[in-house]
Amino acid sequence: MLNNGYIVVLFILLLPVSALAFREAGCGAGDCRDCHALSKKEAATLLQGKVSEVVDVKRSQVPGLWDVEAAN
């Protein structure tokens, strides 16, 4: 029972640390496209062996994700 209490306290103490990961400067400071990009060539390299051709790459409606159109 005492060990479970330590785990809960440790978990609670670590929560604020992860929340500070994205502060003012860096990721989250502006538009995602300012720092992050994905080209057709990069997408084709990442999906090599899974698709035959990457047709289009564009930003998803969800920030931080990409919409990749591919042909099999």
N, C-alpha and C positions, 0 to 999 in steps of 0.2 A: 504493500500500500504506500509506503514511504517513497519507493522508487518511482511510482506513478506521479507523485507530487513533484518530484525533482524534474521529471520530463515535462510536465505542464509548465512549471516555472521557467525552465530553459526555453521552451517554445515561445512563451510570452515575451521573454527578454530578447529573443532574436527577431521578432516581428518588426520592430521599428528600424532595425538595421537594414533589412531588405527594402523598406519603403524609401530609404534615402538613396537608393541606387541611381535613380534618374532625377537629378536635381537641375537647377537652372541651366547650366551650360551642358552641352552634349545632347544626348537623345532626349527629345521632349521639349527642347528649347525653341524649335521652329517647325517647319514643315518637314515631313519625313524625307522628301525628295532632296532636301538640302544636303543630307549626308548619305542616304541610302538609295541605291539604284540597282536594277536588274536588267541586263540586256538579253536579247534573244540568244546570243552566243553563250552567256553564262547559264541561262536556263537550260539550253541544250546540253551543256556539259553536266549540269546537275541531274538531268533526267536521262542521261545517256543509258541506253539499254532498256529503257522503259517506254520511250516514244521514238518514232522515227524522225519527226520534224516538229520544231517549235514554230507555230504560225504567228503568234502575237503574245506580247507581254505588256500588261498594264497594271496600274495600281488597283488594288481591290477597294471596295467600299469600307472595308475594315482596316484601320490604320496598322501599318506594319506587315501587311500581307500583300501578295501579288497574285493577280489573275493571269494564269498562263494557259493559252489556247494551244493545243498540240494535236498532231495527226498521228495515227498509228500506222 
